[in-house]
Amino acid sequence: MTATTVRKRAATGTLIGLALGDALGFPTEFNDVPSILAKCGPWREMELSRPAIVSDDTQMTLALGHGLRTAMDRGLLGPLRLERPLREEFVNWYQSPENNRAPGRTCLTACDLLKDENRLWQDASQIHSKGCGANMRVAPIGLAPGLSDEQRSGAAQLQSALTHGHPTALAASDLTAHAVRLLAQGAEPTGLIGLLRSYALDNRTRYQERWLGDLWTRSQDPSPEHFIARGWDECLAILDRLRDAVRTVSPETDPCLATGAGWIAEEALATGLLCFLLFVDEPVTALRRAACSSGDSDSIACLTGAFAGAYHGSDAWPVEWADRIEYQSELVTLGALWD
């Protein structure tokens, strides 16, 4: 990690930003923009609720973070070393009484199947689901230091595949972790879409067999390369839409109209990035724009918060907000470990 990354505390900024976006967007999820404005007033003045309660997005990010930390404490990160603690953390989340925050059906179905220790995780994976539930939790993999490109990509895809096995869910998770990594390292936001497109093109037919095993055989694809290329192609298409939107969209309009409502993985990535890129130097405004949207507002806003926090660091967020976010001590502890 560079000295700049350490100084700005990018990991803490990412995790706090993710949770703040989640808490800001949780009360507005399932609402259209006129309803949100009627309830919250002007979107640029949206206030964090008291108490600042988060959704399953933050809970699962913490589950992933704890599982990743356990795996890395045990030695060199590999698929088997990561799968076991992640599976345990996901099942613990599934069975927790705190799992009452409108969790997604894919996560619930997969985690119920993962409870059976004798079942291969590939048989629990929901191969046809590309819901955003996997890439809204992947930020810790973009933050953990010391991973090779292969480890980071494989781990991002594996954590997705435990629940969301669709190739677009895998690719979007990989891209999300890569975007967090780039921003934490100081990449300029103006060049970010180009960097993500290049990464997608480079990985388009690279199936992470060491990490995914024979997952692809659960689909109807003729080869593993064909399977994974479907996911990268959908991500490349949405990145092209995002590139156009950044140039043409008014910040005053619902961002979901430009890049999608965010219920599916590639749209959550693009709309979360759009809100960040529209307000690069105003991270709190970016969160408010994401939360005042007609789609999956908590997941979109948590991704926006992760990107803004990775770029700006922990000072991006008002202390008065950060201090009252649910799970604050866990988020800060995990962030400090990777800062």
C-alpha positions as CSV (number, residue, x, y, z in Angstrom):
1,M,0.0,0.0,0.0
2,T,1.2,3.5,-0.7
3,A,1.8,6.1,2.0
4,T,-1.1,8.1,0.5
5,T,-3.5,5.2,1.0
6,V,-2.5,4.7,4.6
7,R,-2.8,8.4,5.3
8,K,-6.3,8.8,3.9
9,R,-7.5,5.6,5.6
10,A,-9.2,4.3,2.5
11,A,-10.4,1.0,4.0
12,T,-12.2,2.8,6.9
13,G,-13.6,5.4,4.5
14,T,-14.9,2.7,2.2
15,L,-16.6,0.6,4.9
16,I,-18.1,3.6,6.7
17,G,-19.3,5.1,3.4
18,L,-20.9,1.9,2.4
19,A,-22.8,1.7,5.6
20,L,-23.8,5.3,5.5
21,G,-25.2,4.9,2.0
22,D,-27.0,1.8,3.0
23,A,-28.6,3.5,6.0
24,L,-29.5,6.6,3.9
25,G,-31.1,4.5,1.2
26,F,-32.7,1.8,3.3
27,P,-35.8,3.9,4.2
28,T,-36.3,5.0,0.5
29,E,-36.0,1.5,-1.1
30,F,-39.1,0.5,-3.0
31,N,-40.2,4.2,-3.3
32,D,-40.3,6.3,-6.4
33,V,-38.6,9.7,-6.5
34,P,-41.8,11.8,-5.9
35,S,-42.6,9.7,-2.8
36,I,-39.1,10.1,-1.5
37,L,-39.2,13.8,-2.0
38,A,-42.6,14.0,-0.2
39,K,-41.2,12.0,2.7
40,C,-37.7,13.5,3.0
41,G,-37.9,16.9,1.4
42,P,-35.3,18.2,-1.1
43,W,-32.9,15.4,-2.0
44,R,-29.8,17.5,-1.4
45,E,-30.9,18.0,2.2
46,M,-31.7,14.3,3.0
47,E,-30.8,13.5,6.6
48,L,-29.5,10.2,8.1
49,S,-32.2,8.5,10.1
50,R,-32.0,8.3,13.9
51,P,-30.9,5.6,14.7
52,A,-28.9,5.0,11.5
53,I,-30.1,1.4,10.8
54,V,-28.5,-0.5,8.0
55,S,-29.8,-3.3,5.8
56,D,-28.5,-6.8,4.9
57,D,-26.1,-5.0,2.5
58,T,-23.8,-3.9,5.4
59,Q,-24.4,-7.1,7.4
60,M,-23.2,-9.2,4.5
61,T,-20.3,-6.9,3.9
62,L,-19.2,-7.5,7.5
63,A,-19.8,-11.3,7.1
64,L,-17.5,-11.3,4.1
65,G,-14.9,-9.1,5.8
66,H,-14.8,-11.3,8.9
67,G,-14.5,-14.4,6.7
68,L,-11.8,-12.9,4.6
69,R,-9.8,-11.8,7.7
70,T,-10.1,-15.4,9.1
71,A,-8.9,-16.9,5.8
72,M,-5.9,-14.5,5.5
73,D,-4.9,-15.1,9.1
74,R,-4.6,-18.8,8.3
75,G,-2.1,-18.3,5.5
76,L,-1.9,-17.7,1.8
77,L,-5.4,-17.0,0.4
78,G,-6.8,-19.7,-1.8
79,P,-10.2,-21.0,-2.7
80,L,-10.5,-23.7,0.0
81,R,-9.1,-21.5,2.7
82,L,-11.6,-18.7,1.8
83,E,-14.7,-20.9,1.1
84,R,-14.9,-22.5,4.6
85,P,-15.0,-19.3,6.8
86,L,-17.1,-17.5,4.2
87,R,-19.6,-20.3,4.2
88,E,-19.7,-20.2,8.0
89,E,-20.1,-16.4,8.2
90,F,-22.9,-16.5,5.6
91,V,-24.8,-19.3,7.4
92,N,-24.4,-17.4,10.7
93,W,-25.8,-14.3,9.1
94,Y,-28.7,-16.4,7.7
95,Q,-29.6,-17.8,11.1
96,S,-29.1,-14.6,13.1
97,P,-32.1,-12.9,14.6
98,E,-30.6,-9.7,13.2
99,N,-31.3,-11.0,9.7
100,N,-34.6,-9.1,9.5
101,R,-33.6,-6.3,7.1
102,A,-35.4,-7.3,3.9
103,P,-32.7,-9.7,2.7
104,G,-32.7,-10.9,-0.9
105,R,-34.3,-14.2,-1.8
106,T,-31.2,-15.5,-3.6
107,C,-29.0,-15.1,-0.5
108,L,-31.7,-16.7,1.7
109,T,-32.1,-19.7,-0.6
110,A,-28.4,-20.2,-1.1
111,C,-27.5,-19.8,2.6
112,D,-30.2,-22.3,3.5
113,L,-28.5,-24.8,1.2
114,L,-25.0,-23.9,2.4
115,K,-26.1,-25.1,5.9
116,D,-25.6,-28.7,4.8
117,E,-21.9,-29.1,5.2
118,N,-21.9,-32.2,2.9
119,R,-23.3,-30.2,0.0
120,L,-20.8,-28.8,-2.5
121,W,-21.1,-25.0,-2.5
122,Q,-21.5,-25.2,-6.3
123,D,-24.8,-27.1,-5.7
124,A,-26.0,-24.3,-3.4
125,S,-25.1,-21.5,-5.8
126,Q,-28.1,-19.9,-7.5
127,I,-26.7,-20.2,-11.1
128,H,-29.4,-18.1,-12.7
129,S,-29.3,-15.2,-10.2
130,K,-27.5,-12.0,-11.0
131,G,-29.1,-9.9,-8.3
132,C,-26.9,-7.2,-6.8
133,G,-26.5,-9.0,-3.5
134,A,-23.0,-10.2,-4.3
135,N,-21.4,-7.0,-5.5
136,M,-22.8,-4.8,-2.9
137,R,-20.8,-6.8,-0.3
138,V,-17.6,-7.3,-2.1
139,A,-15.7,-4.1,-1.1
140,P,-13.5,-5.9,1.5
141,I,-11.8,-7.9,-1.2
142,G,-10.8,-4.6,-3.0
143,L,-9.3,-3.4,0.3
144,A,-7.4,-6.3,1.7
145,P,-3.6,-5.7,1.2
146,G,-1.1,-8.2,-0.2
147,L,-3.3,-10.1,-2.7
148,S,-2.2,-10.8,-6.2
149,D,-4.5,-9.9,-9.1
150,E,-5.4,-13.5,-9.5
151,Q,-6.3,-13.9,-5.8
152,R,-8.4,-10.7,-5.8
153,S,-10.3,-11.6,-8.9
154,G,-10.8,-15.2,-7.8
155,A,-11.9,-14.3,-4.3
156,A,-14.3,-11.7,-5.6
157,Q,-15.9,-14.2,-7.9
158,L,-15.9,-17.0,-5.4
159,Q,-17.7,-14.9,-2.7
160,S,-20.3,-14.1,-5.3
161,A,-20.7,-17.6,-6.5
162,L,-21.5,-18.9,-3.0
163,T,-24.9,-17.3,-3.5
164,H,-25.2,-15.7,-6.9
165,G,-23.7,-18.0,-9.6
166,H,-24.8,-16.1,-12.8
167,P,-21.7,-15.1,-14.8
168,T,-22.8,-11.4,-14.7
169,A,-22.9,-11.5,-10.9
170,L,-19.3,-12.9,-10.9
171,A,-18.0,-10.3,-13.3
172,A,-19.8,-7.4,-11.6
173,S,-18.4,-8.5,-8.2
174,D,-14.9,-8.7,-9.7
175,L,-15.3,-5.2,-11.3
176,T,-16.6,-3.7,-8.1
177,A,-13.7,-5.0,-6.1
178,H,-11.3,-3.7,-8.8
179,A,-12.9,-0.3,-8.8
180,V,-12.6,0.0,-5.0
181,R,-9.0,-1.1,-5.3
182,L,-8.2,1.4,-8.0
183,L,-9.8,4.3,-6.1
184,A,-8.1,3.4,-2.8
185,Q,-4.8,3.5,-4.6
186,G,-5.5,7.0,-6.0
187,A,-6.7,6.3,-9.5
188,E,-8.3,9.4,-11.1
189,P,-12.1,9.1,-11.3
190,T,-12.0,10.7,-14.8
191,G,-10.2,7.7,-16.1
192,L,-12.0,5.1,-14.1
193,I,-14.5,3.9,-16.7
194,G,-11.7,3.3,-19.2
195,L,-9.7,1.3,-16.7
196,L,-12.7,-0.8,-15.9
197,R,-13.4,-1.5,-19.6
198,S,-9.8,-2.5,-20.1
199,Y,-10.0,-4.9,-17.1
200,A,-13.2,-6.4,-18.4
201,L,-11.8,-6.9,-21.9
202,D,-8.6,-8.5,-20.5
203,N,-10.7,-10.9,-18.4
204,R,-13.5,-11.6,-20.8
205,T,-12.8,-15.3,-21.5
206,R,-10.8,-16.0,-18.3
207,Y,-12.7,-18.6,-16.3
208,Q,-11.3,-18.8,-12.7
209,E,-11.3,-22.6,-12.5
210,R,-9.1,-22.8,-9.5
211,W,-11.7,-20.7,-7.5
212,L,-14.9,-21.7,-9.2
213,G,-14.3,-25.4,-10.0
214,D,-17.0,-26.8,-12.2
215,L,-19.6,-24.2,-11.4
216,W,-20.1,-23.4,-15.1
217,T,-21.5,-26.9,-15.8
218,R,-24.7,-26.0,-13.9
219,S,-25.4,-23.6,-16.7
220,Q,-26.4,-24.3,-20.3
221,D,-23.1,-23.0,-21.7
222,P,-20.9,-25.1,-24.0
223,S,-17.7,-24.1,-22.3
224,P,-16.4,-22.3,-19.2
225,E,-15.1,-19.5,-21.5
226,H,-18.5,-19.0,-23.1
227,F,-20.1,-19.0,-19.6
228,I,-17.9,-16.2,-18.2
229,A,-17.9,-14.1,-21.4
230,R,-21.6,-13.7,-21.1
231,G,-21.1,-11.9,-17.7
232,W,-18.3,-9.7,-18.9
233,D,-20.2,-8.7,-22.1
234,E,-23.2,-7.5,-20.0
235,C,-20.8,-5.5,-17.8
236,L,-19.1,-4.0,-20.9
237,A,-22.5,-3.0,-22.2
238,I,-23.4,-1.2,-19.0
239,L,-20.0,0.5,-18.8
240,D,-20.7,2.0,-22.3
241,R,-24.1,3.2,-21.0
242,L,-22.3,4.7,-17.9
243,R,-19.7,6.5,-20.1
244,D,-22.5,8.2,-22.0
245,A,-24.5,9.0,-18.9
246,V,-21.6,10.7,-17.1
247,R,-21.4,13.1,-20.1
248,T,-25.1,13.7,-20.6
249,V,-27.2,13.1,-17.4
250,S,-28.4,16.0,-15.3
251,P,-27.6,15.5,-11.6
252,E,-31.1,16.6,-10.9
253,T,-32.7,13.5,-12.6
254,D,-33.2,10.0,-11.1
255,P,-29.9,8.2,-11.9
256,C,-31.8,4.9,-12.4
257,L,-33.3,6.3,-15.6
258,A,-29.8,6.4,-17.1
259,T,-28.1,3.2,-16.0
260,G,-30.8,1.0,-14.5
261,A,-32.6,0.5,-11.2
262,G,-29.8,-1.6,-9.6
263,W,-31.7,-4.7,-8.7
264,I,-29.3,-6.6,-10.9
265,A,-25.6,-6.7,-10.5
266,E,-24.3,-4.8,-13.5
267,E,-26.9,-2.0,-13.0
268,A,-26.1,-1.6,-9.3
269,L,-22.4,-1.2,-10.2
270,A,-23.1,1.3,-13.0
271,T,-25.7,3.4,-11.1
272,G,-23.5,3.4,-7.9
273,L,-20.6,4.6,-10.0
274,L,-22.7,7.2,-11.8
275,C,-23.7,8.9,-8.5
276,F,-20.1,8.9,-7.4
277,L,-18.8,10.3,-10.7
278,L,-21.5,13.0,-10.8
279,F,-20.3,14.3,-7.5
280,V,-16.7,13.3,-7.1
281,D,-15.8,16.1,-4.8
282,E,-19.1,16.0,-2.8
283,P,-19.3,12.5,-1.3
284,V,-22.3,13.3,0.9
285,T,-24.2,14.8,-2.0
286,A,-23.4,11.6,-4.0
287,L,-24.9,9.5,-1.3
288,R,-28.0,11.6,-1.2
289,R,-28.4,11.4,-5.0
290,A,-28.1,7.6,-4.8
291,A,-30.5,7.3,-1.9
292,C,-33.1,9.5,-3.8
293,S,-33.5,7.1,-6.7
294,S,-36.4,4.9,-7.9
295,G,-34.5,1.6,-7.8
296,D,-32.6,-0.5,-5.2
297,S,-31.6,2.7,-3.4
298,D,-29.8,1.2,-0.4
299,S,-27.6,-1.1,-2.6
300,I,-26.9,1.8,-5.1
301,A,-26.1,4.2,-2.2
302,C,-23.9,1.7,-0.4
303,L,-21.8,1.2,-3.6
304,T,-21.6,4.9,-4.1
305,G,-20.4,5.3,-0.5
306,A,-17.8,2.5,-1.0
307,F,-16.4,4.2,-4.1
308,A,-16.4,7.7,-2.6
309,G,-14.9,6.4,0.7
310,A,-12.2,4.5,-1.2
311,Y,-11.2,7.6,-3.1
312,H,-11.4,10.2,-0.4
313,G,-10.7,8.2,2.7
314,S,-12.4,8.4,6.1
315,D,-12.5,12.2,6.2
316,A,-15.1,12.1,3.5
317,W,-17.8,11.5,6.0
318,P,-19.3,13.9,8.7
319,V,-18.2,12.7,12.1
320,E,-21.8,13.2,13.4
321,W,-23.0,10.7,10.8
322,A,-20.1,8.2,11.1
323,D,-20.4,8.1,14.9
324,R,-24.0,6.9,14.9
325,I,-24.0,4.3,12.1
326,E,-25.1,0.9,13.2
327,Y,-22.1,-1.6,13.5
328,Q,-19.8,1.4,13.7
329,S,-17.2,-0.3,15.9
330,E,-17.0,-3.4,13.7
331,L,-16.7,-1.3,10.6
332,V,-13.9,0.8,12.1
333,T,-12.0,-2.3,13.5
334,L,-12.1,-4.0,10.1
335,G,-11.1,-0.8,8.3
336,A,-8.2,-0.2,10.7
337,L,-6.9,-3.7,10.0
338,W,-6.5,-2.9,6.3
339,D,-5.4,0.7,6.6
